[in-house]
Amino acid sequence: MINNKFKNATPEEKVKILELYKIGYSMFKISKIIKRSIGLISLILKKNNIHIKGVQESNRKYKFNENYFRTINLKRKAYWLGWLWGDGNVYNNIISINLQERDKYILEELKKDIKSEYKIEDYYSESPANIKYKQSRLKVSSGKMTQHLAKLNFLPCKSKLKLTPIIPKKYMPDFIRGEFEADGSICRNIKFKLQGSIRIADTEYVCVMIKKYLDMKFRKDFGYIIKYKNFSLFLISQQDDIIDFYNLIYKNCRFCLKRKRDKFKIFINEMKNRKNNKSSKYRGVCFHKITGKWYAYFKINKKLILFKLFNKEIDAALAYDKVAKDSLGSNARLNFK
């Protein structure tokens, strides 16, 4: 029966059908051009092992690689999945990601990787404080890509589900880099000029996943997790851990969010300088580079009890001794007896 139907099409018609379909014509349009039935055209395409597009795919105005996330077999794919996990959304088969306008080049690179013809939209958004700021958005419509992402646990309302992304271990550093650039932060203690921390905000389950990987990669108790009502924070505060984390995600990467990487570099340099500039011979005293003065500090159970600036180093040492003695009594280790 199939052979009889094929006999109704000449070799020239078969070639024309294949060529028109490959350049984007739908079966309906081809049937109008060559005056043959859609059923015949479908049989010719199937016999030549050509994928027949669905209605949504055939009518799509912009083309792109819908199979990009079918398997995570490249570092770039894991990196983009990290970005989507942190800043992306999926709803009604529409996948979108919104960034600040200054980071638009990130979207341009993603668009290039998925070979998308979709345009990046620029628009203004308003903050709760009624401040308008410019943003950029890339969105694509695809049921197939949505299904592939769902198999990786990227689903609508994923923040409310007990899910973690499915990533091969060898690509975890790239996923974490994307997640950190999308939803991470570098927090400094500006008020006291003390060491800050690296933070990633996500669900408790994703934070635990990242911590377990880093514990296995480096050492146990790498960072810690703080749980809140609607989200959790994964924090890294030890200097050696912060440096290891930076090297893990940025050392050999070919593409990243430059402003965050550069901010991370400055943060590490500041930490090293603080460590090298503790030049005072007195306990609890450091030189404050910005003001050119000496400051005394005293902590109990990681809580800062004293932080005060002095013109003279010895005055800072005496202030430390007074607070230490008042707080610890005879157990205090003083500069002067």
C-alpha positions as CSV (number, residue, x, y, z in Angstrom):
1,M,0.0,0.0,0.0
2,I,2.8,2.4,0.9
3,N,4.7,1.5,-2.4
4,N,1.6,2.3,-4.5
5,K,1.3,5.7,-2.8
6,F,5.0,6.4,-3.5
7,K,4.5,5.6,-7.2
8,N,2.1,8.5,-7.4
9,A,5.1,10.9,-6.8
10,T,7.8,11.3,-9.4
11,P,11.5,11.3,-8.4
12,E,11.6,15.1,-9.1
13,E,8.6,15.6,-6.7
14,K,10.2,13.6,-4.0
15,V,13.4,15.6,-4.2
16,K,11.4,18.9,-4.1
17,I,9.4,17.7,-1.1
18,L,12.6,16.9,0.8
19,E,14.3,20.1,-0.1
20,L,11.3,22.3,0.8
21,Y,10.8,20.6,4.1
22,K,14.5,20.9,5.1
23,I,14.5,24.7,4.5
24,G,11.4,25.1,6.8
25,Y,8.3,24.7,4.7
26,S,5.4,22.8,6.5
27,M,3.8,19.8,5.0
28,F,0.6,21.9,4.5
29,K,2.5,24.5,2.4
30,I,4.3,21.8,0.4
31,S,1.0,20.1,-0.4
32,K,-0.3,23.4,-1.8
33,I,2.9,24.0,-3.9
34,I,3.2,20.5,-5.5
35,K,-0.5,19.7,-5.3
36,R,0.0,16.4,-3.4
37,S,-1.7,15.1,-0.3
38,I,-0.2,15.6,3.2
39,G,-0.4,11.9,3.7
40,L,1.9,11.2,0.7
41,I,4.3,13.9,1.8
42,S,4.4,12.4,5.3
43,L,5.2,8.9,3.9
44,I,8.0,10.3,1.8
45,L,9.6,12.1,4.8
46,K,9.3,8.9,7.0
47,K,10.9,6.7,4.3
48,N,13.8,9.1,4.2
49,N,14.2,9.1,8.0
50,I,13.3,12.8,8.4
51,H,11.8,13.9,11.7
52,I,8.3,15.2,11.2
53,K,7.7,18.4,13.2
54,G,4.6,18.8,15.4
55,V,2.2,21.7,15.0
56,Q,4.0,23.9,17.6
57,E,7.4,23.2,16.1
58,S,6.2,23.8,12.5
59,N,4.6,27.1,13.3
60,R,7.5,28.4,15.5
61,K,8.7,31.8,14.2
62,Y,12.2,31.5,15.8
63,K,14.3,28.4,15.5
64,F,16.8,27.0,18.1
65,N,18.3,23.8,19.3
66,E,15.6,22.2,21.4
67,N,17.8,19.2,22.2
68,Y,20.5,21.3,23.9
69,F,19.7,20.0,27.4
70,R,18.8,16.5,26.4
71,T,22.0,15.3,28.1
72,I,24.5,17.2,30.3
73,N,27.7,16.1,28.5
74,L,29.6,19.4,28.3
75,K,30.9,21.8,30.9
76,R,29.0,24.7,29.2
77,K,25.7,22.8,29.6
78,A,26.2,22.2,33.3
79,Y,27.1,25.9,33.7
80,W,23.9,27.1,31.9
81,L,21.9,24.7,34.0
82,G,23.3,26.3,37.1
83,W,22.3,29.7,35.7
84,L,18.8,28.5,35.0
85,W,18.5,26.9,38.4
86,G,19.5,30.1,40.1
87,D,17.7,32.7,37.9
88,G,15.6,30.8,35.4
89,N,11.9,30.1,35.2
90,V,9.7,27.6,33.3
91,Y,6.0,27.9,32.8
92,N,3.6,26.7,30.1
93,N,6.6,25.4,28.1
94,I,8.3,28.8,28.1
95,I,11.8,28.9,29.5
96,S,13.1,32.3,30.5
97,I,16.0,33.9,32.3
98,N,16.2,37.6,33.4
99,L,19.4,39.5,34.2
100,Q,20.5,43.0,34.8
101,E,21.1,44.9,31.5
102,R,24.9,45.1,32.3
103,D,25.0,41.3,32.2
104,K,23.3,41.0,28.9
105,Y,26.4,39.4,27.3
106,I,25.7,36.3,29.4
107,L,22.3,35.9,27.6
108,E,24.0,36.6,24.3
109,E,26.4,33.7,25.0
110,L,23.6,31.4,26.0
111,K,21.6,32.4,22.9
112,K,24.7,31.5,20.8
113,D,25.1,28.1,22.5
114,I,21.5,27.0,21.9
115,K,21.6,28.5,18.4
116,S,18.6,30.6,19.1
117,E,16.9,33.1,16.8
118,Y,14.9,34.5,19.6
119,K,15.6,38.2,20.4
120,I,16.8,39.3,23.8
121,E,14.3,41.7,25.3
122,D,15.3,44.9,27.2
123,Y,12.8,46.3,29.6
124,Y,12.5,48.4,32.8
125,S,11.6,46.8,36.1
126,E,10.6,48.5,39.3
127,S,12.0,47.6,42.8
128,P,9.9,47.6,46.0
129,A,11.5,51.0,46.7
130,N,10.0,52.3,43.4
131,I,13.5,52.5,41.7
132,K,13.4,51.6,38.0
133,Y,16.3,49.6,36.6
134,K,17.0,48.1,33.2
135,Q,16.9,44.4,32.7
136,S,17.3,41.9,29.8
137,R,15.4,38.7,29.2
138,L,15.9,35.7,27.0
139,K,12.9,33.3,26.6
140,V,12.2,30.4,24.3
141,S,9.1,28.3,23.8
142,S,9.5,24.6,23.5
143,G,7.7,21.6,25.0
144,K,10.6,19.4,24.1
145,M,13.2,21.5,25.9
146,T,10.9,21.7,28.9
147,Q,10.6,17.9,29.0
148,H,14.4,17.5,28.8
149,L,14.9,20.0,31.7
150,A,12.2,18.2,33.7
151,K,14.3,15.1,33.5
152,L,17.1,17.1,35.1
153,N,14.6,18.1,37.9
154,F,14.2,21.7,36.5
155,L,10.5,22.1,37.0
156,P,8.0,24.9,37.7
157,C,7.9,25.9,41.4
158,K,11.2,23.9,41.9
159,S,11.9,26.0,45.0
160,K,8.9,24.3,46.7
161,L,9.9,20.8,45.8
162,K,12.4,18.5,47.4
163,L,14.5,18.2,44.3
164,T,18.1,18.6,43.3
165,P,19.5,18.9,39.8
166,I,20.8,15.7,38.1
167,I,24.4,16.5,37.2
168,P,27.4,14.2,36.5
169,K,29.9,14.7,39.3
170,K,32.7,15.8,36.8
171,Y,30.5,18.8,35.8
172,M,29.6,19.9,39.3
173,P,32.2,22.7,39.5
174,D,30.6,24.2,36.4
175,F,27.1,23.9,37.7
176,I,28.1,25.5,41.0
177,R,29.8,28.4,39.1
178,G,26.5,29.1,37.3
179,E,24.5,28.7,40.4
180,F,26.9,31.0,42.4
181,E,26.9,33.7,39.6
182,A,23.1,33.6,39.5
183,D,22.2,33.3,43.2
184,G,25.4,33.7,45.1
185,S,27.0,36.7,46.8
186,I,30.3,38.0,48.3
187,C,29.5,39.5,51.7
188,R,32.0,41.8,53.4
189,N,31.8,43.2,56.9
190,I,32.1,46.8,55.7
191,K,31.4,48.3,59.2
192,F,34.3,46.6,60.9
193,K,36.5,45.8,57.9
194,L,36.6,42.2,59.0
195,Q,36.5,39.0,56.9
196,G,33.2,38.3,55.3
197,S,31.8,35.2,53.6
198,I,30.7,33.5,50.4
199,R,27.0,32.7,50.2
200,I,24.7,30.7,47.9
201,A,20.9,31.0,48.4
202,D,18.7,28.1,47.4
203,T,16.5,25.4,48.8
204,E,17.8,23.3,51.7
205,Y,18.2,20.3,49.4
206,V,20.4,22.1,46.9
207,C,22.5,23.6,49.6
208,V,23.0,20.2,51.1
209,M,23.9,18.8,47.7
210,I,26.6,21.5,47.2
211,K,28.0,21.0,50.7
212,K,28.2,17.2,50.3
213,Y,30.1,17.6,47.0
214,L,32.6,20.1,48.6
215,D,33.0,17.9,51.7
216,M,34.0,15.1,49.4
217,K,36.2,17.2,47.2
218,F,38.1,19.0,49.9
219,R,37.4,18.0,53.6
220,K,34.6,17.5,56.0
221,D,32.8,20.5,57.4
222,F,33.5,22.6,54.3
223,G,31.2,25.6,54.9
224,Y,27.9,25.5,56.8
225,I,24.1,25.9,56.1
226,I,21.7,28.3,57.7
227,K,18.0,27.4,57.3
228,Y,15.3,30.1,57.0
229,K,11.6,29.7,56.5
230,N,11.5,29.9,52.6
231,F,15.1,29.2,51.7
232,S,18.5,28.3,53.0
233,L,22.0,29.8,52.8
234,F,25.2,27.9,52.2
235,L,28.1,29.9,53.6
236,I,31.9,29.6,53.4
237,S,33.8,31.8,55.9
238,Q,37.2,30.2,56.4
239,Q,40.0,31.8,54.4
240,D,41.5,28.6,53.1
241,D,38.0,27.3,52.1
242,I,37.2,30.5,50.3
243,I,40.4,30.3,48.2
244,D,39.7,26.6,47.5
245,F,36.2,27.4,46.3
246,Y,37.4,30.2,44.1
247,N,40.0,27.9,42.4
248,L,37.4,25.2,42.0
249,I,34.9,27.3,40.0
250,Y,37.2,29.9,38.3
251,K,40.7,28.5,37.9
252,N,40.3,26.9,34.5
253,C,37.0,28.3,33.3
254,R,36.7,29.9,29.9
255,F,33.6,31.9,30.4
256,C,32.0,33.5,33.5
257,L,30.3,36.5,34.9
258,K,33.3,38.8,34.9
259,R,32.2,41.3,37.5
260,K,31.5,38.6,40.1
261,R,34.8,36.9,39.4
262,D,36.7,40.2,39.7
263,K,34.9,41.0,42.9
264,F,35.9,37.6,44.2
265,K,39.5,38.2,43.4
266,I,39.5,41.6,45.2
267,F,37.9,39.9,48.2
268,I,40.6,37.2,48.4
269,N,43.4,39.9,48.1
270,E,41.8,41.9,50.9
271,M,41.7,38.7,53.1
272,K,45.4,38.1,52.4
273,N,46.3,41.7,53.1
274,R,44.4,41.6,56.4
275,K,46.4,38.5,57.4
276,N,49.7,40.1,56.4
277,N,49.0,43.4,58.0
278,K,48.4,42.3,61.6
279,S,51.7,43.9,62.5
280,S,51.0,45.0,66.1
281,K,53.1,43.4,68.8
282,Y,50.1,43.6,71.1
283,R,47.2,41.1,71.5
284,G,43.9,42.2,70.0
285,V,45.4,45.2,68.2
286,C,45.6,45.7,64.4
287,F,46.5,48.6,62.1
288,H,43.6,50.1,60.2
289,K,44.9,50.9,56.7
290,I,42.0,53.2,55.7
291,T,42.1,55.6,58.7
292,G,45.8,55.1,59.5
293,K,44.9,54.4,63.1
294,W,45.2,51.4,65.4
295,Y,42.1,49.5,66.4
296,A,41.4,47.2,69.4
297,Y,39.0,44.3,69.0
298,F,37.8,41.6,71.4
299,K,35.5,38.7,70.8
300,I,33.7,36.2,73.0
301,N,32.1,33.2,71.3
302,K,32.5,34.9,67.9
303,K,30.6,37.9,69.1
304,L,32.4,41.2,68.7
305,I,32.5,43.0,72.1
306,L,35.0,45.7,71.3
307,F,36.0,47.5,68.1
308,K,37.5,51.0,68.6
309,L,40.1,53.2,66.8
310,F,43.1,54.8,68.6
311,N,45.8,57.2,67.4
312,K,48.4,55.3,69.4
313,E,49.1,51.5,69.4
314,I,49.6,51.3,73.2
315,D,46.2,53.0,73.8
316,A,44.5,50.3,71.7
317,A,46.4,47.6,73.7
318,L,45.3,49.1,77.0
319,A,41.7,49.2,75.8
320,Y,41.9,45.5,74.9
321,D,43.3,44.6,78.3
322,K,40.5,46.5,80.1
323,V,37.6,44.8,78.1
324,A,39.4,41.3,78.4
325,K,39.8,41.6,82.1
326,D,36.2,42.8,82.7
327,S,34.9,39.9,80.5
328,L,37.1,37.0,81.5
329,G,38.5,38.1,84.9
330,S,41.6,36.1,85.9
331,N,41.4,33.9,82.8
332,A,42.1,36.8,80.5
333,R,45.4,36.9,78.6
334,L,46.6,40.5,78.8
335,N,49.2,42.6,77.2
336,F,50.3,44.2,80.5
337,K,50.1,42.6,83.9
